[in-house]
Amino acid sequence: MDSNAFLLSFGMKPEDFERTEGPIQSDEGFVYEGWEARKYGLRCPAQGCGSERYKVHNRYSCEIRLRSDLLKAEVLICHRIRYVCLVCGKTFTVPLKGAMAGRSLTHLERAAMLAELNEGDTFERVARAHGVSKTEAVRVFDEAYPEVRRGPLPRILLIDEFKFSTPYSKYCCHLVDFEASESVDVIRSRQKAYLDEYFGRIGESERGRVKVLVTDMYDEYAHLARRWLPDAKVVADRFHVVKQLTEAVNRLRVTAMSRNERDALAYNFMKSRWRLFLMRRRDVPDRWYTRKSDGESWHYDELIKRCLSLDADLRNAYDCLQDLYRYMRVTQTFAEAVENIRFVAGKLENCRCDVLSKVAATYRKWEYPIAMGLARNEFGWTFTNAKMEAGNDVAQTMIDAAYGYHNFERFRKRFLLMRWNKKK
């Protein structure tokens, strides 16, 4: 019996083989050949049999991939023994240490594939690197992780969605622990029925641990808080509060451009410097804009005032946006925050513009959660979904790299494992 070091290096027992040969170099890598040693004292694995009377039925050959990389592969051509029970007639083989029964990969190779998958590689890339089919790579992952349990509900829970098309919805729901910056779980859909089903399975004591729910201004999340998280304070994410108004300002900017095409200076400035209308006034660069036709220059501040004077709705929306930026910067009580958000909503309503009226209606409906996000809190933190956005970017990168996922559960398991592994 040959005791080869290469078998030990792959987690296999040399005692399982009566003879080994190799390696032989081929175009794809190195090939070894081994003949399985006959075993004695076995029992028939058939249920209810367990007989010790058996004999060698036949021999067959199979390939076990020992190790792969992009440059070479090491393969063991294994001559296996198939036994037959003399009592019940069942045929069986003896499992080899280091290789799963019925699989062509060693445990070492499977562990390497799982590590690469958990780092974010796609199934196709891992399959190509290890010389197996994509289906085999998927099977390795599914067998290793038949189930991935969610994390516990945290004290401060962030909830948001990212795009994931399924037959049930275009968006799935992402839960994140604010304090640990760690993903808790991903829910199949953000629709009310799925949220009710998910949180209805969680015990009341665990749901009671959630003290703050940070969310965008989506109505189903408000229903979620009222029904399942009654002890939690609902806080509107600052980013989405500002986003509501910046999108309105941008739409009015485009409208103002179309109405004032004859003012070429203002038209070109609003078209090429559109970001200046969406930022804080104090962050506008101290620069000059030069017209190429005659070389005449204007300061950015002067041109912004000129563009705003062309459209009253745009000017009012811009002023409200600056007010909102100022309220986010100063420290205020909850009562002051409520008054401030009501003031902004009132100014938007007075504009009598459909775009701004919708924003005002949203602010009126969510004025208390918005005020919770603007005011001081007992934790001393600023509650935003910024930590959520990082996880959503990872999810979108995964989806794009794989050209989409058809199986939500498999995506969920891969996403959570990758997030948790990177956190560790």
Salt bridges, closest charged atoms under 4 A:
ASP16 OD1 - LYS39 NZ 3.83
GLU21 OE2 - ARG19 NH1 2.52
GLU33 OE2 - HIS79 NE2 2.63
GLU36 OE1 - ARG80 NE 2.70
GLU52 OE2 - ARG43 NH2 2.90
GLU74 OE2 - ARG67 NH2 2.27
GLU109 OE2 - HIS130 ND1 2.81
GLU116 OE2 - HIS130 NE2 3.08
ASP121 OD1 - ARG125 NH1 3.18
GLU136 OE1 - ARG139 NH2 2.36
ASP142 OD2 - ARG410 NH2 2.73
GLU143 OE2 - ARG103 NH2 2.35
GLU143 OE1 - ARG110 NH1 3.31
ASP160 OD2 - HIS240 NE2 3.98
GLU161 OE2 - ARG190 NH1 3.42
GLU179 OE1 - ARG155 NH2 2.58
ASP185 OD1 - ARG412 NE 2.75
ASP196 OD1 - HIS223 NE2 3.15
ASP196 OD2 - ARG227 NH1 3.25
GLU197 OE2 - ARG201 NH1 3.48
GLU206 OE2 - ARG150 NH1 2.78
GLU206 OE2 - ARG209 NH2 3.80
ASP216 OD2 - HIS240 NE2 3.93
ASP219 OD2 - LYS365 NZ 3.03
ASP237 OD2 - HIS240 ND1 2.68
ASP263 OD1 - ARG306 NH2 3.23
ASP286 OD1 - HIS299 NE2 2.44
ASP294 OD2 - ARG291 NH2 2.94
GLU296 OE1 - ARG291 NH2 3.34
ASP301 OD2 - HIS299 ND1 3.79
ASP311 OD2 - ARG259 NH1 2.91
ASP319 OD1 - ARG281 NH2 3.75
ASP323 OD1 - ARG326 NH2 2.93
ASP323 OD2 - LYS347 NZ 2.86
GLU339 OE2 - ARG342 NH1 3.77
GLU349 OE1 - ARG364 NH2 3.13
GLU367 OE2 - ARG342 NH2 3.04
GLU378 OE2 - LYS233 NZ 3.42
GLU409 OE2 - ARG188 NH2 3.51
GLU409 OE1 - ARG412 NH1 3.85
